[in-house]
Amino acid sequence: MLESVGALTSSPWIYAVVALSVVLDVFVPLLPSGVLVITAATAAAAGSTTVAGEVPHNVPDLLFLTLSAATASVVGDLVAYRLAWRGGARLDRAIARSRRLTSAQERLGTALARGGGILVVIARFAPAGRSVVSLGAGAAHRKAKEFLPWSALAGVAWAVYSVGLGYFGGQWLGASWLGTAVSVLALFGAGTLAALLMRRPAPTPAA
C-alpha cells in the first residue's frame, strides 16, 4: 500500500486524483482528501531536499497541487449548492429533521445577510462542515454572489493550509511517514477548532 501511495505522488495523475477526492468529499466527508493533499506536499518537500548533483525524482508541483485542491473545493461546493437548490420539498424535510443542519442553515443565512460569510471559511476546515454549509446555502436559496466568493476564499485557505502543512512538515521532520502524520494531526486539530466554533450559539442581535 505504501508503495502504491508513493507511486501515485510521483505521477502526474496525482493532481486529478486530488481534485476528484476534494470534489467528492463534499458528499462523502469520510474521503481523506486532506490527507492526500498533505502526503503529496510532503513528497514535494522530499524532492526539494535532494543532494546536489543528484537527479531529483518526480514530485508534485506545489503551485499546481494548491490550485487543483482549491479549484476542486469550489467546484464541489457549487455542485452541492446547486443540487440542494433544486432539491425541493424532500430536501427541505430532511434538513428540518436534522437539528444540526437547521441550526447551520439559520446561522449561515444570518452571516451571509450581514456580509460576514467567514462561517463558510471556518466550516471548510470542520469535519462535514463544508457539506452542511454548501447544502444549507442551496436549500435556503441563498444568492450565488453571497455564497460563492466565500466558498472560493475557503477553498484557497484550506488548500494553502493543507499544502503548507505537508511541505513544511516534510522540511522540518523529513519526508517520512512521521512528518506526514504530524501534519495530518495539525490538520485534524484545525478541524476540531473549526467544529467548536461552528457549534457556538449565534450571538443574539441587540434590541
TORBASE-588402 format. One line per 5 residues: for each residue x, y, z of N, C-alpha, C. Coordinates in steps of 0.001 Angstrom, whole numbers, plus 500000, padded with zeros to 6 digits. Layout:
<recs>
X:Y:Z:X:Y:Z:X:Y:Z | ...
</recs>
This chain:
<recs>
500830:498777:500000:500000:500000:500000:500857:501263:500000 | 501930:501245:500826:502797:502422:500896:503473:502669:499559 | 503843:501563:498870:504457:501720:497560:503478:502318:496561 | 502207:501953:496688:501185:502483:495778:501010:503981:495977 | 500992:504416:497245:500869:505853:497525:502075:506601:496994
503277:506036:497191:504488:506678:496685:504486:506799:495179 | 504011:505746:494506:503944:505792:493048:502948:506836:492575 | 501857:506983:493305:500837:507966:492926:501353:509386:493051 | 502065:509692:494152:502550:511060:494362:503636:511436:493365 | 504263:510454:492743:505285:510766:491739:504720:510733:490322
503406:510622:490198:502760:510559:488888:501986:511849:488616 | 501924:512272:487358:501113:513453:487022:499635:513279:487366 | 499209:512029:487533:497813:511763:487877:497456:512231:489283 | 498454:512582:490078:498174:512992:491455:497234:514188:491490 | 497363:515105:490513:496512:516297:490513:495053:515923:490245
494833:514995:489330:493470:514562:489031:492872:513803:490196 | 493687:512970:490837:493194:512196:491984:492844:513127:493146 | 493709:514104:493399:493432:515083:494457:492150:515848:494141 | 492020:516324:492911:490836:517097:492532:489562:516265:492688 | 489589:515028:492218:488410:514174:492316:488053:513899:493771
489054:513644:494592:488815:513376:496012:488211:514589:496707 | 488726:515782:496393:488222:517002:497034:486798:517311:496580 | 486501:517093:495300:485141:517324:494810:484156:516393:495512 | 484522:515126:495621:483591:514124:496147:483415:514185:497657 | 484398:514728:498381:484250:514661:499837:483227:515645:500388
482655:516484:499525:481516:517288:499978:480283:516405:500137 | 480259:515277:499413:479156:514320:499513:479513:513135:500404 | 480793:512787:500438:481265:511684:501289:482399:512234:502158 | 482049:512893:503288:483075:513565:504096:484152:512640:504638 | 483941:511331:504573:484945:510399:505081:486134:510237:504144
486021:510733:502904:487144:510633:501973:488339:511438:502511 | 489525:510838:502508:490707:511502:503095:491378:512481:502134 | 490638:513436:501625:491226:514357:500656:492336:515194:501278 | 492128:515640:502521:493161:516432:503185:494436:515641:503399 | 494292:514371:503773:495459:513505:503969:496207:513318:502654
495471:513186:501563:496090:513005:500249:496864:514249:499838 | 496288:515428:500084:496979:516679:499753:498264:516803:500564 | 498179:516505:501861:499363:516593:502726:500442:515615:502289 | 500047:514390:501945:501011:513387:501506:501732:513833:500235 | 500969:514406:499301:501580:514894:498062:502530:516050:498339
502155:516946:499249:503022:518081:499575:504282:517612:500291 | 504158:516576:501120:505336:516013:501779:506294:515426:500749 | 505736:514780:499723:506573:514254:498639:507285:515391:497916 | 506606:516533:497764:507244:517695:497137:508414:518191:497977 | 508246:518137:499302:509346:518532:500188:510536:517610:500011
510271:516327:499780:511362:515369:499556:512141:515728:498300 | 511445:516138:497252:512109:516486:496005:512946:517735:496107 | 512578:518631:497038:513313:519892:497164:514555:519763:498032 | 514732:518593:498650:515879:518421:499543:516858:517368:499042 | 516836:517129:497722:517758:516151:497168:519198:516668:497233
520119:515760:497290:521532:516130:497378:521978:516782:496075 | 522859:517757:496189:523348:518458:494999:523965:517461:494022 | 523600:517598:492770:524115:516718:491749:523275:515481:491535 | 522379:515205:492468:521513:514038:492341:520309:514405:491488 | 519883:513524:490625:518717:513774:489790:517456:513594:490625
516685:514638:490845:515500:514513:491689:514443:513657:491009 | 513720:512888:491842:512636:512090:491291:511419:512975:491063 | 510470:512465:490325:509276:513252:490023:508475:513487:491293 | 508196:514736:491571:507404:515101:492745:506343:516112:492319 | 505264:516222:493085:504209:517179:492721:504712:518621:492772
504178:519431:491897:504453:520865:491901:503505:521519:492908 | 504060:522294:493823:503248:522862:494909:502158:523788:494392 | 502492:524597:493372:501504:525536:492842:500347:524780:492194 | 500656:523796:491347:499607:523013:490697:498784:522235:491716 | 499452:521726:492731:498751:520977:493774:497767:521880:494518
498211:523084:494852:497335:524032:495562:496167:524459:494681 | 496454:524751:493414:495400:525179:492502:494371:524074:492269 | 494835:522836:492108:493896:521743:491865:493024:521503:493078 | 493601:521576:494281:492818:521365:495500:491818:522497:495718 | 492255:523744:495527:491364:524887:495747:490235:524924:494719
490574:524692:493447:489557:524706:492392:488537:523597:492603 | 489011:522405:492946:488104:521285:493182:487200:521551:494378 | 487716:522253:495375:486900:522586:496541:485718:523467:496151 | 485991:524475:495335:484925:525377:494893:483930:524646:493989 | 484447:523809:493087:483559:523049:492193:482645:522135:492995
483200:521439:493986:482380:520566:494821:481312:521336:495586 | 481700:522491:496135:480729:523336:496832:479603:523760:495899 | 479969:524149:494680:478974:524630:493719:478009:523512:493325 | 478540:522305:493120:477674:521183:492759:476687:520888:493891 | 477184:520835:495124:476306:520576:496269:475272:521693:496420
475714:522908:496227:474826:524080:496339:473697:524009:495313 | 474040:523681:494052:473027:523616:493001:472073:522435:493202 | 472609:521306:493647:471747:520155:493894:470765:520448:495026 | 471272:521109:496074:470393:521458:497190:469364:522505:496767 | 469766:523429:495905:468848:524455:495398:467655:523805:494698
467948:522738:493944:466899:522064:493181:466272:520891:493940 | 466680:520724:495185:466231:519556:495935:464759:519519:496244 | 464156:520689:496344:462719:520745:496562:462302:520382:497970 | 461052:519979:498089:460442:519735:499393:461106:518577:500132 | 461585:517565:499406:462194:516402:500063:463429:516805:500850
464277:517633:500234:465478:518081:500934:465118:518992:502101 | 464117:519848:501909:463689:520721:502996:463242:519915:504207 | 462511:518816:503967:462063:517976:505077:463239:517290:505765 | 464237:516873:504951:465420:516228:505528:466181:517201:506421 | 466307:518450:505975:467004:519462:506775:466213:519776:508040
464893:519843:507919:464056:520139:509076:464180:519062:510148 | 464456:517817:509736:464585:516726:510707:465958:516713:511384 | 466915:517450:510815:468263:517470:511378:468483:518773:512140 | 468691:518646:513437:468916:519833:514254:470195:520553:513828 | 471214:519761:513480:472490:520354:513083:472358:521131:511784
471685:520530:510796:471506:521209:509514:470646:522453:509654 | 469579:522361:510452:468698:523515:510646:469443:524665:511301 | 470209:524347:512355:470971:525384:513060:472008:526012:512138 | 472721:525165:511372:473743:525696:510465:473126:526559:509379 | 471972:526153:508881:471307:526923:507834:470900:528297:508359
470382:528338:509587:469973:529617:510170:471177:530530:510390 | 472242:529963:510930:473443:530766:511182:474063:531254:509883 | 474079:530383:508879:474646:530765:507590:473845:531890:506956 | 472520:531778:507017:471680:532822:506447:471917:534163:507102 | 472030:534150:508431:472284:535397:509166:473646:535971:508807
474662:535084:508745:476019:535546:508453:476122:536146:507061 | 475532:535470:506068:475603:535971:504695:474821:537268:504541 | 473687:537364:505213:472877:538580:505124:473634:539783:505675 | 474503:539540:506649:475273:540627:507254:476608:540836:506548 | 476853:540060:505494:478121:540194:504782:479274:539553:505521
478974:538663:506465:480025:538032:507256:480122:536550:506988 | 480372:536183:505752:480416:534781:505384:481654:534044:505843 | 482351:534573:506852:483527:533893:507388:483151:532517:507908 | 481865:532312:508222:481392:530998:508649:481651:529947:507571 | 481552:530342:506316:481816:529417:505209:483281:528974:505237
484178:529908:505551:485602:529595:505615:485893:528664:506790 | 485315:528968:507948:485528:528127:509132:485007:526719:508883 | 483835:526632:508257:483219:525327:508009:484062:524461:507091 | 484866:525064:506232:485685:524278:505301:486681:523405:506038 | 487076:523816:507232:488058:523052:507994:487411:522027:508925
486131:522201:509241:485450:521314:510173:485020:520026:509485 | 485059:518895:510185:484573:517642:509598:483112:517766:509177 | 482831:517518:507933:481480:517603:507349:480920:519024:507346 | 481685:520001:507824:481179:521365:507854:480940:521926:506464 | 481807:521577:505541:481652:522025:504156:480342:521523:503575
480008:520267:503840:478767:519690:503328:477556:520409:503901 | 477581:520632:505213:476457:521276:505886:476215:522669:505326 | 477289:523433:505162:477163:524815:504707:476738:524893:503241 | 477348:524085:502386:477012:524131:500954:475572:523698:500711 | 475167:522607:501340:473788:522140:501191:472808:523122:501816
473193:523686:502960:472314:524645:503619:472114:525911:502810 | 473191:526393:502178:473080:527602:501359:472184:527356:500157 | 472325:526177:499533:471478:525867:498382:470029:525662:498764 | 469797:524929:499847:468424:524662:500273:467701:525938:500678 | 468451:526887:501247:467852:528163:501653:467751:529148:500489
468212:528731:499307:468184:529574:498106:468922:530898:498329 | 470083:530784:498996:470921:531969:499116:471465:532325:497734 | 471669:533592:497457:472173:534016:496158:473613:533544:495976 | 473924:533157:494730:475269:532660:494440:476330:533714:494749 | 476024:534990:494503:477011:536039:494740:477278:536238:496224
476376:535741:497087:476604:535817:498521:477440:534640:499015 | 477320:533494:498341:477954:532269:498817:479282:531947:498131 | 479328:532044:496806:480485:531564:496060:481789:532321:496354 | 481780:533642:496525:483060:534294:496865:483653:533767:498168 | 482797:533504:499149:483276:532947:500405:483726:531505:500232
483035:530763:499360:483451:529399:499056:484841:529382:498419 | 485079:530332:497511:486392:530427:496866:487480:530755:497895 | 487193:531706:498794:488151:532052:499835:488421:530850:500736 | 487359:530102:501070:487507:528920:501919:488362:527863:501234 | 488120:527645:499929:488896:526656:499196:490369:526998:499129
490669:528260:498878:492065:528698:498803:492736:528573:500175 | 492027:529024:501229:492597:528958:502575:492891:527520:502982 | 491939:526624:502706:492117:525220:503075:493253:524583:502273 | 493317:524864:500980:494352:524279:500130:495738:524778:500535 | 495878:526078:500752:497172:526637:501147:497605:526067:502498
496661:525977:503438:496988:525451:504761:497422:523988:504674 | 496683:523172:503918:496989:521744:503814:498318:521507:503109 | 498531:522202:501992:499798:522062:501271:500953:522558:502132 | 500742:523670:502817:501794:524198:503692:502150:523238:504812 | 501142:522612:505405:501414:521636:506463:502283:520499:505946
501888:519952:504802:502649:518838:504254:504061:519219:503877 | 504208:520379:503245:505530:520788:502767:506476:521117:503930 | 506024:521968:504848:506909:522366:505942:507102:521238:506945 | 506073:520379:507091:506273:519200:507920:507349:518307:507343 | 507354:518160:506014:508393:517369:505358:509766:518010:505456
509802:519351:505425:511078:520055:505545:511667:519903:506949 | 510823:520033:507970:511312:520032:509346:511516:518628:509908 | 510632:517706:509553:510690:516367:510129:511168:515311:509147 | 511440:515745:507916:511867:514798:506899:510669:514259:506148 | 510905:513904:504914:509820:513400:504067:509564:511934:504416
509016:511728:505605:508748:510388:506109:507296:510318:506555 | 506909:509128:506968:505545:508984:507475:505358:509722:508789 | 506455:509976:509534:506349:510762:510754:505960:512197:510427 | 506638:512780:509424:506299:514138:509022:504881:514241:508521 | 504449:513252:507742:503071:513247:507241:502076:513133:508387
502371:512251:509348:501454:512033:510470:501297:513296:511315 | 502407:513987:511582:502339:515226:512373:501525:516283:511628 | 501723:516380:510318:500973:517354:509523:499479:517024:509519 | 499158:515736:509410:497753:515336:509430:497121:515651:510780 | 497865:515433:511861:497343:515766:513189:497070:517267:513303
497940:518083:512715:497720:519534:512726:496471:519897:511936 | 496218:519183:510831:495007:519421:510048:493766:519046:510855 | 493825:517903:511554:492700:517484:512389:492488:518455:513551 | 493589:519010:514066:493465:519989:515143:492717:521234:514686 | 493037:521698:513474:492321:522848:512914:490849:522499:512703
490581:521251:512291:489201:520826:512089:488418:520786:513387 | 489069:520336:514458:488406:520310:515766:488076:521712:516239 | 489015:522631:516085:488772:524025:516478:487637:524632:515661 | 487640:524358:514351:486576:524881:513493:485220:524322:513895 | 485173:523037:514251:483910:522424:514670:483391:523070:515949
484296:523383:516865:483884:524043:518110:483330:525437:517828 | 483971:526151:516913:483489:527489:516568:482127:527429:515914 | 481896:526397:515073:480607:526259:514415:479485:525914:515399 | 479833:525221:516483:478816:524822:517453:478445:525935:518417 | 479251:526986:518445:478934:528099:519352:477615:528718:518948
476759:529057:519923:475474:529673:519570:475673:531019:518909 | 474810:531296:517954:474889:532583:517259:474598:533723:518212 | 475294:534862:518108:475048:535985:519003:473644:536534:518842 | 473035:536867:519948:471690:537420:519928:471746:538884:519490 | 470983:539279:518460:471034:540653:518000:470556:541620:519072
471225:542766:519128:470850:543767:520118:469481:544336:519820 | 468800:544697:520872:467452:545253:520712:467551:546619:520070
</recs>
